């Protein structure tokens, strides 16, 4: 297993993992990353200062990815955890947990004190993982992610 920053050659694999996951869980709805054009070129998005996106590679195959981003209108000390998806083939092996831990550690190194995320009830396994890692549900969205199809909002102190 190798965890590294995303590069241009990873874009198509990550877009497929994200969209296939959302289809699998009946969560490919308007206002989600399924329809977000940035999903097709994640490596370009995560050149933003104080952001990062990591992929996990297994035997030269992209198994999943996760990142954090200084989403517009979030407080300066808060980032958003974004696009944590693992391919069906590689789930239940701890890769999602590993990616989440990596993002929390790196976000803290970049000076963030809090991490926010948006999800959907259909992604109940992900929500359970977030809760196990100290994320708590909050009553309304924060920032301006543009993902109006998400109706689960969570936050954690780093």
Buried (B, 14 or more C-beta within 10 A) or exposed (E): EEBEBBEEEBBEBBBBBBBBBBEEBEBBBEBBBBBBEBBBBBBEBBEEEEBBBBBBBBEEEBBBBBBBBBBEEBEEEBBBBBBBBBBEEBBEBEBBBBBBBBBBEBBEEBEBEBBBBBBBEBBEEBBEBBEEBEBEEEEEBBBEBEBEBBEBBBBBEB
